[in-house]
Structures are given as structure tokens and as C-alpha cells.
Amino acid sequence: MSYIEESLSDREEIVALFKLHWISKIPMIVWAILALPTLGITLILVIWEYLRLRSIEQGITNKRVILKTGIISRRSEEMKISSIETVEIIQGIFGRIFGFGSIKVTGRGISDLMYKNIDNPMHVKKAIESVEIE
């Protein structure tokens, strides 16, 4: 069971889960290619990067936005929907061409949450902004 599913409270439902773009797997692929001439020494880095990418959970429920990272330890960033002030898309030229970017969710005070290398950032922005506040 995923962290997001485990952390649901009463009457809380998952609205959307966000995937990383394939571009975020490029470092893992580079390490895998380098593992061949180095007799597998960099294979440890390939495994680490694979596990790191698999451990990232990003999503939104009807009450909060959630970002969870960590392979062995866990770090979660959450923000209530009612606390969100702005949702920004940060997308460079390659992001526009290949369809990835970062989403910065800013809340009250100095809190913010950053989804990096997210697939289809415009869809993510619309999903966050379209959640009904209870």
C-alpha cells in the first residue's frame, strides 16, 4: 500500500496521482551505460537511482496535496487545499518541447511544495486548482 493511501483520513479520497516524466530516468540510464565499462561498479548507483525514483509519490486528495520521498527514511510534504494561495508552473524550453516541468504550490506564510520533473504540468496545475474545498 502506498504512503498516500495509508495516510488518508476520514472522507478523504485520492483525486489524482502524478507521474514523473521519463526525462527524470536519464541519470539512471547514464549510470547503467557507464556500468558496462566499469565492470558494474556504477551498478550500485543505478540501483540507488531506480529505488529513489520508485519511492517518490506525488498526488492530491480532496483535502491536501502530498509529496513523499525517501527510500529507507521517509520525508513527506503536505499542504491543505484550503491553504494554497498560488500554483505556478516552472518550465524551460526543453520542458515545453518534451512536456515536463516543475509545479510550485505556495501556501500561506512561507510554506511551499515543489513537484519536480512532473509529466504534463498543465494537467497537474488544473487538477490542483479544480479540487473543491470542503
N, C-alpha and C positions, 0 to 999 in steps of 0.2 A: 504494500500500500504506500502511496506517495505521501510526502510531507503535507502537501496541500489537502489531500483527502483526510489525513489524520487530524489536522488542526481545525476542521470545520466545527463551528459552534451550532447551537440550535437554530433551525430555519435558515441556515447558511448553505448556499448552493454554488457550485463552480459554474461561472459564466463562460470563461474561456481559458485555455492553456496556451501559452505562447512558445513557439519553437525557435531555436537558434537557426540562423541561416547557415547554409552549407559552407560559407566562407570561413566560419569560425573553426572548421575542421582542418584548415590548411596547415597550421603548425604541426598537428598530429601527422599529417601526410608527409610533411618535410622530414620530421624525425624518423618516420618509417623508412623513407628513402635513404636517409643517412645511416640507418641501422645495418643496411647491407654491407657497405664497405668497412664499417667499424666492427664487424663481427658481432653485431647485436648489442653492443654496449648502449647505444641510444634507445634500445628497445624498452628500457625502463621508462624513458621519457614518453614514449608512445603510449605505453600502458597508463602512465600517470595522466596524460592529457585526455585519453579516452575516458578514464574514470571521472576526471574533473568535468568534462562536458556532459557525461551521463548524470552527474549529481546535481546539475543546475535545473531547478524547477521555477517556472515563471507563470503566473496566472492571475486571474481576477475572479473574485466571488461577488455575490450580491452585497457584500459588506466591506470588502477590503481588496487591495492589490498586494500581491505577495511575490517576493523574490527569495529563493532559498539556494544557497551554495554550500559546498563542503563535501569532502569525500568521507573522512573519518569524523571530524568535528562538523558541526552544523552552524551556519550563520543565516539567519532569516531576517529580512527586512519587510516590514508590513506597514501599510498605511490605510486607515479607514477611508472609505469612499467620501464620507462627509467632510474629511479634512483636506481633500485635494483642491488646490487652487488653480494650477496650470498643468497641462500635459504638452510637452514640447517634443518635436521630432528633430533629431540631430542627424543629418545625412549629407555625406560628401558626394563628390562626383561619382566615384565607384559605387557608392551606396545607391544612388539614383539609377545607375545603369543595371546593377545586379539585384536590386530590390531588397536591400538590407539597411539597417541604421540603428540608432540608439533612441530610446524613449526616456525622457527625464520627467518624472512625476514630482511636482513640487507641492508640498503641503504647507500648512500654517507654520509660522515660525521659520526655523532654519532646516527643517526636515526635507529630504528629497530621496528619491529612489530612482535608480538608473538601470534600465534594461539595455544591455549592450549586444551588438550584433544580432538584433532581432530580425526575424523574417517578416517581411511586409509591415513595416512600421505604421503605415497609414491605417491599416486594418486594426492594429493594436490600439492606436490612438482613438479610433472610433469606438472600439469595444469598451475602453475605459470610460470614455465620455458618455456612452449610452446607458450605463448602469443606472437604474432607478434608485434613488436614495430612500431608504425605509425610515 
